[in-house]
Amino acid sequence: MEAGRQLAEVLQRLRREAGLTQTAMARRLGVSQPTLNRLEAAEQNVTLKTLTQLCRALHCTIGELFDGRVGFGGGHRRLRPPRTRPTKP
């Protein structure tokens, strides 16, 4: 399977398992909603920067992401809420 289509399927599966909208999932992943939309539709090739952001947010390696070995349970790694930075007073 083509890498772009493979990534699209993994992202769609993760979002649906979590019951998230594209907007909510994009926030968790640190990308814009239009970017997530294009990635899920396999209409955009993922950049190294975006791929790094996805892996960081999903706490997985690139290999785990493309193999689909990332998820919300059942032995897969879990998607955690986005980290927030403390605000300055």
Steps between C-alpha positions, in 0.01 A plus 500: 500500500618851422639684804260796467195271488637297792544813714153620400342176621687508831401863570135434411492190722652683795260792468193278469604279791531810716170645376674825408419754233777591259533833680547335841739238363701767316539693826627191678744429221624857471395548137229707335162346418549553124835318522342207683217493246747478210709235679192287575394527136854413384494823299818638655838344555608528859805718563776394735398783734136385510602135535717593798209693657265203453745254655572732791128548569427128467809398700610258231774447247458556128507123449225445757288771338526354149455144627182610678644396837361805672156533652288559803516161669537130443877503533551795271658822614248757616425844365545738789345844537716779364764634731442854605771742581469699818387855435712785618342724764 
